[in-house]
Amino acid sequence: PDTFHEISATVDLLPLQDTSPASPFTSIVFNINVSTLAHRDKNDKSACICITVGNPQGGELGLYEPKLLL
């Protein structure tokens, strides 16, 4: 909850923030059939949320810090 409120307070300062479907987050990305090497996005300051839509098969999502493979 603290991270969400921190992000919301920051985004509330941005112009047109209330028109974004991703609000209170500053961006939204749709990846289709994506495979990447392990990486950290340079400007990530706090939370990153991953949501899977559909019925994916044969893939994995690896989260490095918590050492999870989904």
VEXLO-203884 format. One record per atom (N, C-alpha, C): residue in three letters; y negated, z negated, x; atom name; residue number from 1. Coordinates in Angstrom, 1 decimal, always signed. Atoms other than C-alpha are relative to their C-alpha. Layout:
# VEXLO-203884
[Ala; [Y; Z; X]; CA; NUM]
...
***
This chain:
# VEXLO-203884
[Pro; [+1.2; +0.0; +0.8]; N; 1]
[Pro; [+0.0; +0.0; +0.0]; CA; 1]
[Pro; [-1.3; +0.0; +0.9]; C; 1]
[Asp; [+1.2; +0.1; -0.8]; N; 2]
[Asp; [-2.5; -0.8; +2.8]; CA; 2]
[Asp; [-0.3; +1.4; +0.6]; C; 2]
[Thr; [+0.2; -1.4; -0.6]; N; 3]
[Thr; [-2.0; +2.7; +4.4]; CA; 3]
[Thr; [-0.6; +0.9; -1.1]; C; 3]
[Phe; [+0.5; -0.8; +1.1]; N; 4]
[Phe; [-2.5; +4.4; +1.0]; CA; 4]
[Phe; [-1.5; -0.3; -0.3]; C; 4]
[His; [+1.3; +0.3; +0.3]; N; 5]
[His; [-5.7; +2.5; +0.4]; CA; 5]
[His; [-1.0; +0.3; +1.1]; C; 5]
[Glu; [+0.8; -0.4; -1.2]; N; 6]
[Glu; [-7.0; +3.1; +3.9]; CA; 6]
[Glu; [-0.3; +1.5; -0.1]; C; 6]
[Ile; [+0.2; -1.5; +0.1]; N; 7]
[Ile; [-6.4; +6.9; +3.5]; CA; 7]
[Ile; [-0.9; +0.3; -1.2]; C; 7]
[Ser; [+0.8; -0.3; +1.2]; N; 8]
[Ser; [-8.0; +6.9; +0.0]; CA; 8]
[Ser; [-1.5; -0.3; +0.3]; C; 8]
[Ala; [+1.4; +0.4; -0.4]; N; 9]
[Ala; [-11.1; +5.1; +1.3]; CA; 9]
[Ala; [-0.7; +1.0; +0.9]; C; 9]
[Thr; [+0.5; -1.0; -1.0]; N; 10]
[Thr; [-11.5; +7.6; +4.1]; CA; 10]
[Thr; [-0.3; +1.4; -0.8]; C; 10]
[Val; [+0.1; -1.3; +0.7]; N; 11]
[Val; [-10.9; +10.7; +1.8]; CA; 11]
[Val; [-1.1; -0.1; -1.0]; C; 11]
[Asp; [+1.1; +0.1; +1.0]; N; 12]
[Asp; [-13.4; +9.4; -0.8]; CA; 12]
[Asp; [-1.3; +0.4; +0.6]; C; 12]
[Leu; [+1.2; -0.4; -0.7]; N; 13]
[Leu; [-16.1; +10.1; +1.8]; CA; 13]
[Leu; [-0.2; +1.5; +0.1]; C; 13]
[Leu; [+0.0; -1.5; -0.2]; N; 14]
[Leu; [-15.2; +13.8; +2.0]; CA; 14]
[Leu; [-0.6; +0.7; -1.3]; C; 14]
[Pro; [+0.5; -0.8; +1.2]; N; 15]
[Pro; [-17.0; +16.4; -0.2]; CA; 15]
[Pro; [+1.2; +0.7; -0.7]; C; 15]
[Leu; [-1.0; -0.7; +0.8]; N; 16]
[Leu; [-14.9; +17.9; -3.0]; CA; 16]
[Leu; [+1.4; -0.6; +0.1]; C; 16]
[Gln; [-1.4; +0.6; -0.1]; N; 17]
[Gln; [-12.0; +15.5; -2.4]; CA; 17]
[Gln; [+0.7; -0.2; -1.3]; C; 17]
[Asp; [-0.7; +0.2; +1.3]; N; 18]
[Asp; [-11.4; +15.0; -6.1]; CA; 18]
[Asp; [+0.6; +1.3; -0.6]; C; 18]
[Thr; [-0.6; -1.3; +0.6]; N; 19]
[Thr; [-10.5; +18.7; -6.6]; CA; 19]
[Thr; [+1.3; +0.4; +0.7]; C; 19]
[Ser; [-1.2; -0.4; -0.8]; N; 20]
[Ser; [-7.6; +18.7; -4.1]; CA; 20]
[Ser; [+1.3; -0.5; -0.8]; C; 20]
[Pro; [-1.2; +0.4; +0.6]; N; 21]
[Pro; [-4.1; +18.6; -5.6]; CA; 21]
[Pro; [+0.8; -1.0; +0.9]; C; 21]
[Ala; [-0.6; +0.9; -0.9]; N; 22]
[Ala; [-3.1; +16.7; -2.5]; CA; 22]
[Ala; [-0.7; -1.4; +0.1]; C; 22]
[Ser; [+0.8; +1.3; -0.1]; N; 23]
[Ser; [-5.7; +13.9; -3.0]; CA; 23]
[Ser; [+0.8; -1.2; -0.3]; C; 23]
[Pro; [+1.0; +0.4; -1.0]; N; 24]
[Pro; [-6.0; +11.3; -1.5]; CA; 24]
[Pro; [+0.3; +0.6; +1.3]; C; 24]
[Phe; [-0.3; -0.5; -1.3]; N; 25]
[Phe; [-4.3; +13.1; +1.3]; CA; 25]
[Phe; [-0.9; +1.3; +0.3]; C; 25]
[Thr; [+0.9; -1.1; -0.3]; N; 26]
[Thr; [-6.4; +15.7; +3.2]; CA; 26]
[Thr; [+0.6; +1.4; +0.1]; C; 26]
[Ser; [-0.6; -1.3; -0.1]; N; 27]
[Ser; [-3.8; +18.4; +3.3]; CA; 27]
[Ser; [+1.4; -0.1; -0.7]; C; 27]
[Ile; [-1.4; -0.1; +0.5]; N; 28]
[Ile; [-0.5; +19.6; +1.8]; CA; 28]
[Ile; [+0.6; +1.3; +0.6]; C; 28]
[Val; [-0.7; -1.1; -0.6]; N; 29]
[Val; [+2.0; +21.9; +3.4]; CA; 29]
[Val; [+1.3; +0.3; -0.7]; C; 29]
[Phe; [-1.3; -0.4; +0.6]; N; 30]
[Phe; [+4.9; +23.8; +1.9]; CA; 30]
[Phe; [+0.8; +0.8; +1.1]; C; 30]
[Asn; [-0.9; -0.6; -1.0]; N; 31]
[Asn; [+7.7; +24.7; +4.4]; CA; 31]
[Asn; [+1.2; +0.5; -0.7]; C; 31]
[Ile; [-1.2; -0.6; +0.6]; N; 32]
[Ile; [+10.5; +27.1; +3.4]; CA; 32]
[Ile; [+0.9; +0.4; +1.1]; C; 32]
[Asn; [-1.0; -0.3; -1.0]; N; 33]
[Asn; [+13.6; +27.3; +5.6]; CA; 33]
[Asn; [-0.6; -0.2; +1.4]; C; 33]
[Val; [+0.7; +0.2; -1.2]; N; 34]
[Val; [+11.8; +25.7; +8.5]; CA; 34]
[Val; [+0.9; -0.8; +1.0]; C; 34]
[Ser; [-0.7; +0.7; -1.1]; N; 35]
[Ser; [+13.4; +24.5; +11.8]; CA; 35]
[Ser; [-1.0; -0.2; +1.1]; C; 35]
[Thr; [+1.0; +0.2; -1.1]; N; 36]
[Thr; [+11.2; +22.9; +14.4]; CA; 36]
[Thr; [+0.7; -0.9; +1.1]; C; 36]
[Leu; [-0.4; +1.0; -1.0]; N; 37]
[Leu; [+11.7; +21.0; +17.7]; CA; 37]
[Leu; [-0.7; -1.3; -0.3]; C; 37]
[Ala; [+0.6; +1.3; +0.2]; N; 38]
[Ala; [+10.9; +17.3; +17.7]; CA; 38]
[Ala; [-1.5; +0.1; +0.5]; C; 38]
[His; [+1.4; +0.0; -0.4]; N; 39]
[His; [+7.1; +16.9; +17.8]; CA; 39]
[His; [-0.7; -1.0; -0.8]; C; 39]
[Arg; [+1.0; +0.9; +0.7]; N; 40]
[Arg; [+4.2; +14.7; +16.8]; CA; 40]
[Arg; [-1.2; +0.8; -0.3]; C; 40]
[Asp; [+1.3; -0.6; +0.3]; N; 41]
[Asp; [+1.2; +16.2; +15.0]; CA; 41]
[Asp; [-1.1; -0.7; +0.7]; C; 41]
[Lys; [+1.0; +0.6; -0.8]; N; 42]
[Lys; [-1.7; +15.5; +17.3]; CA; 42]
[Lys; [-1.0; -0.9; -0.7]; C; 42]
[Asn; [+1.1; +0.8; +0.7]; N; 43]
[Asn; [-4.2; +14.2; +14.7]; CA; 43]
[Asn; [+0.6; -0.9; -1.1]; C; 43]
[Asp; [-0.5; +0.9; +1.0]; N; 44]
[Asp; [-1.8; +12.2; +12.5]; CA; 44]
[Asp; [-0.4; -1.4; +0.4]; C; 44]
[Lys; [+0.5; +1.3; -0.3]; N; 45]
[Lys; [-3.4; +8.8; +12.3]; CA; 45]
[Lys; [+0.8; -1.1; -0.7]; C; 45]
[Ser; [-0.8; +1.0; +0.7]; N; 46]
[Ser; [-1.2; +7.0; +9.8]; CA; 46]
[Ser; [+1.2; +0.6; -0.7]; C; 46]
[Ala; [-1.2; -0.4; +0.7]; N; 47]
[Ala; [+1.2; +8.1; +7.1]; CA; 47]
[Ala; [+0.2; +1.5; -0.1]; C; 47]
[Cys; [-0.4; -1.4; +0.3]; N; 48]
[Cys; [+3.1; +11.4; +6.7]; CA; 48]
[Cys; [+1.1; -0.1; -1.0]; C; 48]
[Ile; [-1.0; +0.1; +1.1]; N; 49]
[Ile; [+5.1; +11.9; +3.5]; CA; 49]
[Ile; [+0.7; +1.3; -0.1]; C; 49]
[Cys; [-0.8; -1.1; +0.1]; N; 50]
[Cys; [+8.0; +14.3; +3.3]; CA; 50]
[Cys; [+0.7; +0.0; -1.4]; C; 50]
[Ile; [-0.6; +0.0; +1.3]; N; 51]
[Ile; [+9.2; +15.3; -0.2]; CA; 51]
[Ile; [+0.9; +1.3; +0.0]; C; 51]
[Thr; [-0.8; -1.1; +0.1]; N; 52]
[Thr; [+12.2; +17.6; -0.7]; CA; 52]
[Thr; [+0.1; +0.4; -1.5]; C; 52]
[Val; [-0.1; -0.5; +1.4]; N; 53]
[Val; [+12.2; +19.8; -3.8]; CA; 53]
[Val; [+1.1; +1.0; -0.1]; C; 53]
[Gly; [-1.1; -0.9; +0.2]; N; 54]
[Gly; [+15.3; +21.6; -5.0]; CA; 54]
[Gly; [+1.3; -0.7; +0.4]; C; 54]
[Asn; [-1.3; +0.5; -0.3]; N; 55]
[Asn; [+18.9; +21.3; -3.9]; CA; 55]
[Asn; [+0.4; +0.6; +1.4]; C; 55]
[Pro; [-0.2; -0.6; -1.3]; N; 56]
[Pro; [+18.9; +22.0; -0.1]; CA; 56]
[Pro; [+1.4; -0.3; +0.5]; C; 56]
[Gln; [-1.3; +0.2; -0.6]; N; 57]
[Gln; [+22.2; +22.4; +1.7]; CA; 57]
[Gln; [+0.1; +0.5; +1.4]; C; 57]
[Gly; [-0.2; -0.4; -1.3]; N; 58]
[Gly; [+23.2; +22.5; +5.3]; CA; 58]
[Gly; [-1.1; -0.2; +1.0]; C; 58]
[Gly; [+1.1; +0.3; -0.9]; N; 59]
[Gly; [+20.0; +21.1; +6.8]; CA; 59]
[Gly; [-0.1; -1.5; +0.2]; C; 59]
[Glu; [+0.2; +1.4; -0.2]; N; 60]
[Glu; [+18.8; +17.8; +8.2]; CA; 60]
[Glu; [-1.5; -0.2; +0.3]; C; 60]
[Leu; [+1.4; +0.4; -0.3]; N; 61]
[Leu; [+15.5; +16.0; +8.5]; CA; 61]
[Leu; [+0.2; -1.2; +1.0]; C; 61]
[Gly; [-0.1; +1.1; -1.0]; N; 62]
[Gly; [+15.3; +13.9; +11.7]; CA; 62]
[Gly; [-1.4; -0.7; +0.1]; C; 62]
[Leu; [+1.2; +0.8; -0.1]; N; 63]
[Leu; [+12.7; +11.1; +11.8]; CA; 63]
[Leu; [+0.2; -0.8; +1.3]; C; 63]
[Tyr; [-0.2; +0.5; -1.4]; N; 64]
[Tyr; [+12.3; +10.1; +15.5]; CA; 64]
[Tyr; [-0.3; -1.5; +0.1]; C; 64]
[Glu; [+0.3; +1.4; -0.2]; N; 65]
[Glu; [+10.5; +6.7; +15.3]; CA; 65]
[Glu; [+1.0; -0.9; -0.6]; C; 65]
[Pro; [-0.9; +0.9; +0.6]; N; 66]
[Pro; [+12.8; +5.1; +12.8]; CA; 66]
[Pro; [+1.5; +0.3; +0.3]; C; 66]
[Lys; [-1.3; -0.4; -0.4]; N; 67]
[Lys; [+15.8; +6.9; +14.3]; CA; 67]
[Lys; [+0.9; +0.3; -1.2]; C; 67]
[Leu; [-0.7; -0.4; +1.2]; N; 68]
[Leu; [+16.9; +8.4; +11.0]; CA; 68]
[Leu; [+0.3; +1.5; +0.0]; C; 68]
[Leu; [-0.4; -1.4; +0.2]; N; 69]
[Leu; [+18.8; +11.6; +10.4]; CA; 69]
[Leu; [+0.4; +0.1; -1.5]; C; 69]
[Leu; [-0.2; -0.1; +1.4]; N; 70]
[Leu; [+18.7; +12.6; +6.7]; CA; 70]
[Leu; [+0.6; +1.4; -0.3]; C; 70]
***
